Amino acid sequence: MTNKIGEVDESLYSRQLYVLGKEAMLKMQLSNVLIIGLKGLGIEIAKNVTLAGVKSLTIYDPALVAIEDLSSQFFLTESDVGKPRDQASKAKLAELNSYVPINILQSIDNEESLKEFQVIVATDTVNLEDKVKLNEFCHPLGIKFISTETRGLFGNVFTDFGDEFTILDPTGEEPRTGMVSDIESDGTVTMLDDNRHGLEDGNYVKFSEVQGLEKLNDGSLFKVEVLGPFAFKIGSVAEFGQYKKGGIFTEVKVPQKTSFKTLQQSLDDPEFVFADYAKFDRTPQLHLGFQALHQFAVRHQGQLPRPMNEEDANELVKLVTDLSAQEPSILGGADAEINDKLIKELAYQARGDIPGIIAFFGGLVAQEVLKACSGKFSPLKQFMYFDSLESLPDPKEFPRTEETTKPLNSRYDNQIAVFGIDFQKKVANSKVFLVGSGAIGCEMLKNWALMGLGSGLEGHIVVTDNDSIEKSNLNRQFLFRPKDVGRNKSEVAADAVVAMNPDLLNKVEPKIDKVGPETENIFNDSFWQNLDFVTNALDNVDARTYVDRRCVFYRKPLLESGTLGTKGNTQVVIPGLTESYSSSRDPPEKSIPLCTLRSFPNKIDHTIAWAKSLFQGYFADSAENANVYLSQPNFIEQSMKQSGDVKGTLESIADSLNNRPSNFDDCIQWARLEFEKKFNHDIKQLLYNFPKDAKTSNGEPFWSGAKRAPTPLEFDIDNDDHFHFVVGAANLRAFNYGLPDEGTNPDVEHYKEVISSMIIPDFTPNANLKIQVNDEDPDPNANNDVGDELDMLASSLPKPSTLTGFSMKPVEFEKDDDTNHHIEFITACSNCRAQNYFIEVADRQKTKFIAGRIIPAIATTTSLVTGLVNLELYKVVYGCEDIEQYKNGFVNLALPFFGFSEPIASPKAKYNDVTYDKIWDRFDIQGDIRLSDLIAHFEKKEGLEITMLSYGVSLLYASFFPPKKLKERLNLPITELVKLITKADLPSHVRTMILEICADDKEGEDVEVPFITIHL
């Protein structure tokens, strides 16, 4: 299948669409990309660009595959040694995305063929002189050029997008919008209800629905000057009139133009992006260091400095010194010193290829390619250097010498060149647990296969994931192919990495069990105790916090990460050093007030949430309620005793069973009547209760501020949203009753015919119905006597015995199936309500994103984030105990922004004269000790008097217990005591028990102390 210009396969690109948008995706479909060099870095970029969906990808690297290429080139196998890299890589790249043709360029000397490309990427196989020539060719033609290379734990990237590059959207964030409470004559705009506007100086906004200053509503753009979080200024509006009320501001993304210098110009006059401000001074040193590496290679027939070779390292230092003398401004003047240690380390590692560094730059550079294609997000200007020297192991335990870093003609030679053979063995013999094998999990396993993690005699990898592969996964979970859809993720991923590195045969154990309390018999004490560390690749907070608790209990290091579109984060959790993942949490999402949802929406998010709730009520809850009524003889009696909306439940059962459709036309008629109820009658009732000229008790207009006065809709079958509400509702009701639906091509004429024959009832207001205005107000209908009404409803229900064998099929919401009418209904329903309230409607894609709570995702961010995780992994493997060497990472590739920080240290506390770690320390007791001995042990050894002891929710001991109860319990072993109180045996897999303790110190003061672990 070739790329179809102007079409986007939403089922494949669904998560990426929410990051890039359809416009950027379509621009990418017009872009031909060339990548020169297919060692590890080149293939990582190629993989990410292919998954993203450019028009075509062309590759060039005629060099022959060597065994050490397998250190970082995941599409090569030992059978490829001796073949051209591009020929050996083409078929594997082509499997990633059937929409992207993969071509091989025959020569980079043919300038006519180079003119066909919109973006050219030159990687570490191209020398600096050739990169400069290539860039000089690209720049005047407007071809975007990117240069990048990695050397061991070092890397760089350079971008040149031409003299005039247009950035359509610098940040990719949703345009900010907000409601206005006041606009002063000098142009000061104040927000309603102290809501933050979120704008920055220089942003542009437009206005709508402003009364009194109607000239502001003509679509004109106003440049913002921020006055504070709740106010901004747009310039004088005195000539426009006097502000009365209302108004909504909406941010408008204004295209920006920027220019780039060529590579030749930038070598002498560089513009830097700093990846890590803690290493601010390294960037200019590395700028010269990488140039010196190229000079070294020219001098030595293309050979880079040898690992840990002092002669070569000293020569590189001399070359950097000479370059600095020629361009003294780069290091800050003629007196600036060369960082000999840094430059020597660059020389020592120059022949190295490290999967984590390659993944970092592979994700970063691929994102720059997408920016170059689409104009979406801010490009990197122009040089960025990055290193992870902290990943090097302790030289005392793992010495690096020429002997320990020499090549062994193995697939790991390019890592041994950096870390040495002893550390490579340590990596191979690690025992690790990967929780999740989705996007991050696939990337993680790929990197582990390349580095040989778990491949040694004592090594082992366990990966678990209870999910199966869907088509939408293929866009970013690169170990999966179309033929794998429906299979278990963990099993396919395990097979893929074993094929990638046969050393992992019988070393990767896939499981399909969810990690949680219900599987503690599988992931038991012996399982956790046998691990060296744990890595999370999860997409939800609850699972993350559970794994975090397990890691804290078993004192296992945890590597944590996550992505959200172009944003990503990494966190290192180290026993005895750092806080845990659960120590800090993001604030909970703001929920929408119920009164806003029911009666007073003012933005599309509100109407989408309301539509999804209606979908759930119509097609899931009503069917489930009916089935429960038919299957439970005492359902009515039980319902009458319960709190909640009993009337609503009975009404839905009555409608479901008394108005059963016999054919599809009945479903159409039901849907048309529901349209009338929801978008006409209910709105008329609201306006009956609160007319458009209604006043509050203070004499203010009721319909003001966040409350928008609605207007009833008159059904129009030619209105797409009206029509698709009926289509979606009719098909979903047919599904509930097991009736055949009409597929995805509704016959408009047939709908017109059915609807035209209907009698639509007129609206009659309910004078007794009261509508709640604010969530904090009491329910105005709470005291209404509905007993008789409930009895009438109950008596109207058909007897279950008359419907023997009948049941309904509840709908289970599925956002990714475009044929099931779910998103069709919710989109139309939301937009109809938006039309009621004069809110701008949303398309199907945006509705799916919000209703489906889709997490935006893109392969580039995933690649970069897992690269950062794996750079921390080396520190965990060698057992680094210096918290300052670890780094938590925060990135946003859209800006681009990089932030690194030292992990927060775990908190400490004291009892008596003992200092302990509040997260990681506990009292370890070996054996099933008697309660009396436990109490005595703490008095004698810790100087603590136990006042209370509990196991879960069961209180085992308290000093205030009566003597008889104490006597009964003191001589019992802990397991027997727990059995006595809980009336249950301990599960056979339990080998440890946690006891919570309250205690007094030597002064008789109550003190906070760690918990007790009983090791059985």
N, C-alpha and C positions, 0 to 999 in steps of 0.2 A: 504494500500500500504506500503511495507517495503522499507527500504533504498536500492537503487540500487548502489552497489559499482562501482566506476569508471564512473558514469554518474552524470551530474549536470543539473538540470532543469533550464535552463537560463531564462525562462519566470517567474519563481518564485524567483530565486536568483539573478536576473539581477543587482540590485544595490549593493548587497553584493559582487558579483564577482569582481567588480571594486575596492573594498577595500582589499579583501583577495587574489584574484587571484585564478585561477583554481587549481593550485598545492596545495595550502593550503586547498581549499575546499575538494579536494579528500583525503587529509590526515585526515581531520575531519571526513570524511565518514568511516574511519577505526578505529575511537576512540569511546570507550564505557566510559561513564561518570557516576559517582555515586555522588549524592547529599544527604547528611545526614542532616535532619532538614528542615521542610517545614512550618516554620512560615513565616512572611513577607519576610525576607531576602532570605531564601531558595527558595521560590516560584518565586521571582524576578529573581534570577540566573537561575533557571530551565526554566523559560519562555524564557529568552534571549538565552540560550544554545539550546533550542528546535528550536526556530526560525532560529538559525544559521545553523542547519542541521548536528549534529553529527550522528554517526552510530546508537547509542541508548542511551537513558537516563534512568538510574535506580534511584529510589527515596526510601528513608527510613525515616520514622517518624511515629512510631506506637502510639505516644501520642494522646490523645483524644482532639478534637476541643473544645475550650472554646469560650464563646461569645466575649471576648476581642481580640481573634485572628483576628476578622473581622476588627480591626483597621488597619491591614496591609496585610492580606492574601486575595487577591482579587478574588481567585477562590473558596472561601468558602462562604456559606450563613448560615442564622440562622438554616435552616433545617439540616445542617451538624454538629451542636453542638452535641458532644457525640460520633461522629464517629472518627476512626483513621485518622490523617491528610493525610497520604499518600493515603489511600483508597479514601478519599473524593476529593483529588486533581487529581488523575490519569486521569479520563475521560476528564476533562477540559484541562489538559496539552496535551493530545493526539489530541485534536481538532486543536491545533496550527499548526502542520506540519505532514501531512500524511506520510512523508518519515522517521520520527523518531519514532521508537517504544518506548513506555513508560512502564517500568517494575517496580515492587515493590520488594525490597530486604526483605527477611524474617528475616534475622539476620545479624548484623555486626560482630558477633563473629566467623563466619565461614570464616577462612582465605582463603580457597580454592576458595570460591566465590568472595572474594575481589581481587584475582589475575587476574580476568577477566577484570578489569578496567584499562584504561590508565590514568585516572584522577579521584581523589577523593576529594570532597569538604565537609568539616565539618563546619557547621554553628553554630549559637548561642544556639542550643539545646544540643550541645555536651560539656561536661565540659573539662577543660584544661588537666586534667590527662589523659582522654580518647583520646584527640587530640594528646598528646605526644605519647601515645602507638600506635595509628593509624599511625602516621608519622614514627615512628621507624620501623613499618612493611613495609611501602611503600618505604622508602628511598633506602634500598639495592636492591629492586626489580625493581627500575626505574619507579615506579608509581608516577606520579606527584601529589603533595599534596597541598591543599590550605585550610587554616583556616580563618574564618571570623566571625565577630559578630558585632551587633549594640546594643547600649544601649542608648535610648533616642536620644539626639542630638550628641552622640559620636559613633564612629565606628572604626574598624581596619581590616586589612587583612594581612595575612602572606602567603608566597609562598615558596615551596621547590620543585624544578624541578630536583633534583638529583645531583650526583657528576659531571656529564658531560652532559650538555644540549647544543644542537646546535641551534643557532639562524641563520636561513637562510637569513633573511632580517630584519635588525634592525629597519628600519624606515618605510618601505612600500612606500616610495616616488619613483616616476618614475626615473630610472637611468638618470643622467644628461648627456647631450651630447652637443658638441659645435664644431665650426670650428676653425681651427688653422691658425694663420698668420705667425708664426715663431717658430722654435725650435733651440735653441742655443746648442753649443757643450757640455755645462755643464748640459744640460737637462732642461733648462728654456723654458717653453711652453707659448706662448703669444696668446691670443684670437684675433679672427678677428673682426674688427669694434667695439672694446671696448665692446663686449658682455661679461657679467659676466659668469664665469664658474660654480659658485655655489658649488664648492667642499670644503671639509674639510680635514685637516691633517689626514693622515691614510687611506683615501679612495684609491681605486684602479681603474685604467683606462686601456683601451686598445686603440689601434689606427688603423685607416684604411685610405687608399687613400693618405698616405704621400709619396711625391716624393723626392728622394734623400736619404732618410733614410728608405728604403724599409724594412729593418730588423724589424722596428717597427710594420709593418703590419702583422706579423706572428701570432697574437693573444696573445702574451705575455702580462702579467699583470705588471703594474708599480705602485708602491706606491707613493702617492702624498704628497708633502710638499707645502703648500699654501704660495705663496709670496705676494698675494694681490688679489683683486677681478677679475683681468684680466690676472693673470699669476700664474703658479705653476711649480714645479720642479719635475723631475722624476729620477734624477741621470744622470751621464755622458753618452752621446751618441756619443762621439768623434770617437769611433772605428767603428761606423755604417756608417760613411760617412758624406756628407755635405747636409744640408737641402736645397731643391730647392723651393718647393711650396706645397700647398694643405695640407690635413690632417683633420681628424675628430677624436676627442676623445670621448669615451663612457665609462661612469662609469660602473664598474662591481661589483655587490654585492658579497662579499666573506663571506662564512659562518664563524660565530664566535662561540667559545665554552666558556661556563661559568659554574661555579659550585655553589652549594647551600649548606648551613649548615642545619642541622635538626632543628626542633622546639625547642628541648631540648637545643641544643647548642646555639641557637639564643636568648633564654630567658635571658641567662647570658651575651651573647656577641652579641647584636643585630646590624643589619645593617638596617639603616632607609632610607626610601624615604620620603621627606618632602612635604606634600601637600600644606602647606601655610607657607611661610617663615616669615610672620608676627607673627606666633605662634610657632616659632622655638623651644622655650623653653618648650612648652607643651608636645612635643612628648615623651621624656624620662619619664616625670611625668605620662603620660597616659600608657606607657609601664608597669610601676609598678602598676598603678591604675587598669588596667584590670586583672593583675595577682591577685591583692588583692580581686577583685570582686569574682573570682573563689574560693579563700580561704574562703571568707565570706559565699558563698553558701554551701561549704562543712561543715562549722561550723553550719549552720542553716537549715540542711535537704533540701538543694537545693533551699532555698528561698533567693532572692536578697534583698538588702536594701529597706526599705519601702519609698515611696515618701515623701520627705520633713521631714524625721524623723531624728532628731538631734542625737539620741543615735546611730542609725545605721551609720550615716555619720561619727561620731567621731570614731567608731570602724574601719571603712574603712581607715581613716587617720592613725590610729595606725598600721594597717596591712601594709600600704604603707611605713610607717616609719621603720618598722622592715625589710621589704624587701630591703629598701635602705641601711640599716646598713649591710645587708648580701652581697650586691653587690653595694658598694659605687661608682664604676666607672660609673654606668649607668647615675646617675645624675651629674657626674662631680667631684666626690670626697666626702670625709667624711664630709666636711663642707657644702655641698649643702643642700638647704632648700626644704622642701616639700611645694608645693603650696596647702595649706589647702583649699582655696576657690575652686580651680579646682577639687580637689579630692572629696570634699563634694558635688559639683554639679554632679559629676559622680554618687555618691551614691543616690542623690535625684532622678536622672533620670533613674536609672538602670532598672526599670521595664517598661520603656517607649518604644514604637515602633512608629517611626515617618516616614511616607511615603516618605518624601524627602530624608532623610538619607538612607533609605532602597533602594530607586531608585538609589541613587549615588553609593552605594556599590554593588548593584545588577548588574549595568552596568559594573563597574570596575572589579568585580570578574569574571563575565561571559567572559569578554575580556581576562582575564588571563587564563581561561579555554581554550579558542580558541588558545591562544599562546602555551599553553602546548600541545595541540593536533597537531598543525601544524608547530611549529617553526617559525611562521611569527610574526615579531615585537619583541621588547625587553621586557623581563619579568620584573615585579616589584621585586626588591631585597631589603630586604625580608619582612620587616615590614613597614606598613604605617598606621598612625593614623590620624583621621580627626574629627573635631567637628564644630558645627555651633551654639555656645552659643549666638552669636549676634541675633539669631532668637527668643530668649526669649523676651516676651513683657515687657513693663515698669512695674516694681513691684508695683509702686504706683497706677497705674490704674488697673492692674490685679495681685493682690497679690497672691502668692503661699504659701499655708500653708498645713499642714496635712489634714485639713478639706476640702480645695478647690481642693486638688489633690487626694482625696480618691476614690476608685473604686465605680461605681454606677451600676455595672452589665449591662453595655451597650457596644455596639460595639466600642465606642470611649474611653474606660477606659485607654488604653495604651497611648493615647494622653493627656487625662486629667491628667494622672500621671506626665506629663512633663509641660504642660501649665496651668493647672487648669481649672475648669469648666467655669469660667466667660469668659476666652479667647475662649474656645471651642464654647460658644454661639455666640461670636463675629464672629468667622469663619463661623458658620452655617448661620448667618444672612447677609452675604456678598452678594452683587449683582455684578456679573462679566460677562465679555464678552470675549469669546474665538474665535479668528479669525483663522479658519483653524482646520480641524479635521483629518489630515493625520498622519504621524508618531509621530511628537511631540504632536499633538492634542490628539491622542489616549492615549498616556502616561500621558498627563496633566489631562485629564478627569478621568483616572483611579486613579491618586493620589488625585484628588479633591473628588471623591466618597469615598475613604478611609478616608479622613480627615473630611468628612461631609460638605465641602464647599458648601454654598448655600442651605443647607437642612433645614434651620430654617424657621419660619413663615414669616420672611421678606426676606429670601434669594431667589436668582434666578440666574440661569446660562443660558446665551444665547450663542449658538455655531452656527457658520455659515460656510459653505463650499459649493462652487458651483460645486464641482467635484464629480464624481462617482467612485466606487471601481473597480480596475483592479486586475488581478491575481498577478502582480508584487508587489502590495501593501501588500499582505498577509505575506510577509517575515519580515515585520517590523512594520506594523500597526495592532497591535495584537488584537484589538477589532473586527476585521473583519474575516470572515470565507469564504470558497469557495462558500457557498450558497448565500453569499451577493454580489458576483461580479455583477456589473451593477447597484446596488442600490446606493442611495445618501449617501455619507460618514457621513454627520452630523446626519442624521436620524438613521442610524445603530449604530453609536457611542453613541447617546443619549439613545437608547433602551438598549444598552449593559451596560452602567453605572447605569441605573435605576435598571436593573436586579442585578447588583453588590451591590447596596445599595438602597433598596426600599424607604428610606427616601427622595430620590431625585424624587420620583414620582410627576409629575406636576411641578417640579422645574427646569427641563432642557428643554429649548425651542430650538429645532433645526431649522435652516433656511438654505436655499439653494441659498442665494443671495450673490453675490460678493460684498465686501465692496469697494465702490469707488464713484466718483462723480455722477454716474448714479443711485445710490441707496440712495441718501441722503434724498429722501422722505420716505424711510423705516427706515434707521438709522438716524433719524432726531434729532432735538435739545432735545426733551423730552427724547428720547432713551438714548442719551449720558449723559444727566444731571442726569439720574436716576442710573448711574453706580457708583460703588465704585472703580473699576480699570479694566484694559484691559490686556489681555495676547495674544501675537502674536504666532501663530504656522504656519507661512507662509514659502514659499519656493522661494520668489522672492523679489527683493529690491523695486520695484515700489509699490507693495502692502504694504510693511512694511513702506515705507516713507509716504504713504497716511494715514495709521492708526496713525502713529506718529504725523502727522499734526493735525489730529482730536483730539488726546489726548492733544496736546499742547493747542489747541483752547479751549477745554472744561476743561482743567486743571485736567486731569485724569492720575493717575500713569499707567505706561506701563511696563510690563515684556516682555522682548525680548530675543530670543534665536535662535540658528541655529546650524546645523551640516554639516560637509563635511567629509565623511568617518570616520576616527578615531578622527577627530578634532571637537571641539565644542566650542561655546561661549555663554555667557549669559550677558545681560545688563539690568540694572535697570534705569528707567526714572521716576524721582520723581518731581512733580511740585514745583517750587521755590527752588529746591536744586541742581538738576543735569542738565547737558546738555541733549538735546533730541537725539533720534536715528539718526536723520538727520544732527546733528551737525558735525559728522565726517563720511567720506565715504571711502571705499576702492578705490584705484586707478583703473581707467577703464582698462579692458583687452586690451592688445596690439593687434591691428588688423594686419592682414597679408597684406603687400603692394600688390596692384593690379597687378603690373608688375611681382612680384614674383609668384602670382597665375597663371597669364596668360602664362608666358614664362620661368620663372627661379626658379622653386621649388627646395628646397634642403633638405626637411625633409617630413616625412609622413603626418604631420599635414597639410602641404600645399596641398598635393595631395588629401587628404580626403576632404578638403574645396572645392577644384576644382571639385571633383566628385559630391559633394552635390549640387554645383551650376549647374553642367551639368544636374543632375537629375531634379532640379527645372525647368530648361529651357526646357528640352525635354518633360517632362510629366505633368507639371503643367502650366507653363506660356504659352507654345505654344497652349495648348488646350483652355486656358482662352482667349488668343488673338483671336483665331479662332472663338470662341463663340461670343465675343464682335463684331467682324467684321460682323458676320452673323446677329446679332440682332440690330446693330446701322447703320442706313442708311448712315450717314455722317462720318463713322469711318475713311475712307481714308483722307478726307479733314482735319479732326481734328488732325490726326496723323502727317500730313505734317507740321502743324503749331507748333507742340511741339518739345522741345529739347529732347535729348536722342537718343538711337539707333533705329531710325525709320527704317533703312535698315534691321537691325536684326529682328525687329518685323514683317516686311512684308515678309522677307524670311521664318520665322517660319510659318506664316499663309499660304504662298504659298506651303510649304512642307506638312503642315497638310491637306490642302484641295485638292491640285493637285495630291498628292501621297497617296491617301487613300488606305489602305490595304483592300483586299476583303476576305482574309483568313489568317490563322496564318503563313503560309509559307511566305507571303509577309512581315510580321513583322520580321521574321528571316532574310530575305534578307536585309531589311532596317537596322537592327542592325549590320549585318556584314559590310555593307558599312560605317556606322558610326564609327565602329572600325577602318576601314582603314583611314578615314578622320582624326580622333582625334589622333591616335597613330602612324600613318605612314606619311600621307601627311602633316599634320600640323607641325610635327617635321622636315620633309625634308624642308618645307618652312622656318622654323626658322634657319636651318643650311645653307639654300641658302642665307638668309640675313646676317647671322653671321657664316661663316665657322669655323671649329674647330681650324684653324690657324689664325683667325681674331685678329686684334690688335685694341686697343683703340686709341683715338687721342693722347695719351701720349706715344704710342708705347708699352704699356703693353699688355700681352695676354688678349683678351676679356673674354675668358672662364677661369676665375680664381676666387679665393676667394669664395664668396657665389654662383657664377654662375657655374653650372655643365653642361658640354656639353652633350646633349642627343644623343640617338641613336634611329632611327625608329624601331618599332616592326614589325616583319613578323608574320602574323596571324598563330597560331598553335592551332588547336582545342583540342589537347591533353594537352595544357597548361590550368590548372584549371581557372586561372583568365581570359584568353582570352575567354574560353568557357562560363563562367558564366557572362561575360559582355554581350555576345550575348543572353544568356538565359534570364537574367534579363531585358535587353532592349526590347527583343521581347515580353515578357509577359506584360510589362508595356505599350508598344504601343498597344497591343491587348486590354488592359483595357481601354485605351483612346478611342478606337473606338467601344467598346461594343462587341468585339469578344471574344469567349470562349478561356480561356487560357488553359495551359496543366497541371496545378497543380504544385506539388513540385518535380516531378520525370521526368526530361527531358529525352527524348529518344536521346541519343548521335548519334546513327546511322542515325536517321532521320535528325538531324542537318547536319551531314556530307553530306548526300545525297542532301539536299537543297543547301548547300553552294558550293558543288563541281560543281553544274550546273550554278553557277553565273559567270559573266564576271566582274572582278574587274578592274576598270579604272586605268591607269597609272598616276603617279604624273607629273603635269606640273607646274613649279614654276610661281608665279605671280610677275613679275618684278616691278610692280607699288605698291605692298604692302609694307608698312613700319611698323616696329615693335617698339613700345615704350620700352625704356630700363629702365628708372627710373620714378617713379610716379611724381616726381617734374618737369620732362621734359614736354613740350607741346606735345599734341597729334600730331604725325607726319602726320596723315591722315585727320586732322581737315579741311584743306583748299581744300581737293579734291572735285571736282564738281561731286556730285552723283545724281544731279537732274534727268538726263535722265535715270539713273539706277533705281531710285525710281519709275519714271513713268512707266518704262517697268515692274517692279515688280507688281505695282498696276494693270496694264492692264492684267497681267497674272492670276490674281485671278478670280476664278469663280464667277459669279453674285450670290448674296445671294438668289435671286428668284429661281435659279436652284437647290438649296439645301434646299428647304422648309422642315421643320421637322427634319433636321439633326443637331445634336449637339455632341460635344465631352465631355468626362468625365475627368476632370482634376484629377490628383492624389494628394491626401493629404498625406504628409509624415507621416508615423507611424512606429516608430523604434521597437516596441515591438511585432509586428506580424511577426513571422518568415516565414509565408507562402505567404506574399504579394510581395516578390521579391525586396522590397525597399533596405534593407541592403545588400542583395545579389548583386544588381547592383552597389551600391556605393562602396562596398568592392572591387569588381572586377575592377571597373573603376579606383579607386584610386590606386590599385596595378599595373594595366597596365601602368598608368602614372609613378608610382614609378620605374617600370622596364625601361621605357624610360630614366629616369634620374639616374639609378643605386642607388636608395634609397631602404633601407631595407623595405620590404612589411609588412603590418599589418594583423593580423587575423580578423575575423568577429567581435569578441568581442570588440577588441580595436577600430575598425572602428565604431561600433555602439556607443561606449562610446563617441567618439569625435564628430561624425556626429550628434548624437542625443542629444549632450550637456547634457549627463546624470549626475546628481549629485550623486556621490557615497554615499551610506547610509548603516548603519548597526544598528541593534536594541540596541546593547550595548551602543553606544555613545548617542543615543536618550534617553535611560533610564537614564544615568548619568546626561545628561544636564537638563532634566526636573526635576530631583531631585534637582539640584542646583537652578533652577527657583523657585521651591516650598519652598525652605528654605528662599528665599528672599520674597516670598509671605507673610509669617508670619509677616515680618517687615512692609509690606505695609498694612496689615490688622489692625495692632495696631497703624498705623500712625507714625512710627518712623521718627523723624525730624533731626536726627544726621547723616550726610552724611558719617561719618567714620564707621558707623555700616553696611552700605550697601556694597556689594561686586559684582563687575563684574568678571566673570570667563572666563578663557581660558584654554582648556585642549587638550592634544593629547594622547590618550590611547595607541598609538603605541610605544611611547618612554619609559615609560609613563611620561608625563609632566603635571603639574598643576600650574596655575598662577592665583592669585587673586589680584585685585586692587580696590582701592576706586574709585567710579565714579568721573568723572570730574565735578567740580562745574559749574553751569550755569553762563555765563558771566554777568557782571553788567556794568551799564553806568549811567551818570548823566545829568540832565538838571536843570538849576538854582541851587538850593541846594538839589534837590531830587535825591536820588539814586534808580534806578529801575533795574529789572531783564530783560535782553534783550530777553530772550526766553519766559518767563512765564507771564510777566506783560503786562497789556493793560489798556486803559481808558474805564471804563464801564459806559455807559449812559443808563438810564432807560427810555423807552418810545420813541415814534416817534417824536423827538424833531425837532423844526424848525431850519433851517440853521443859521439864525441870532442869535438864542439863543445858539446854539452850539458854535459859534465863541465867543460870550460874555462870556459863561461859562469858556472857556479856558483862556481868558484874565484875568478874575477875580480870578478863583480858582487856575490855574496852572501857571499864569504868562507867558503864551505862546500866541504868535500871529500866528494864522493859516494863512499860505501863500498859501497852496494848499491842496485840499481834493479830494480823488478819491475813487471810488467804482469799484473794478476790473480794467478794462481798461478804465472806463468812468471818465473823470475829472468833478467833481461836482462843484468845486469852485477854483478860483485862484484870488489872490489879484490884478492881472493885468487885470482882465476882465473889459471891458468897463462898465460904470455906468448903461446903459440900461439892459445889461445882468445880472448884479448884482442885480438890483432892481427886475427883474423877478424871481430870484432864492432865495433871502434871506428870504422871508416870507413863503417859501414852507417847509412842513415837509420833512424829509429825504426820506421817501418812495415815496412821490409824486415827489420829485426832481429826484430820480433814474428813476422813470417811465417816466418823461419828457425827460430825456436824452437817456435812453436805448430804449425807445418806446416799453417797455414790462412791464407787471405786475410782481410783485414778486410772485414766486410759493407759493402756500397756506401753504406748510409745513415749510417755512422759518420763524423762530422766532428770529433770530439774523442776524445782518449785520456787515460786517467788512469794516471799512473805513481806508484807508491809509492817513497819515497826514504828511505834511511838515510844520515846525513851526520855528519861531524866539524866542529866549529866552529874558529875561529882558534887556540884553545888545544889543539886536538887531542882535545877531549872530544866524546863522542857526544851529539847533541842531537836533541830532537823538532822536526821542521819540517813545514810543510804539504806536501800532495801536489803533483805537477806535472800541469798540464793542457796537452797538446799540441793546438793548434788547427790542424787540417789545412787 
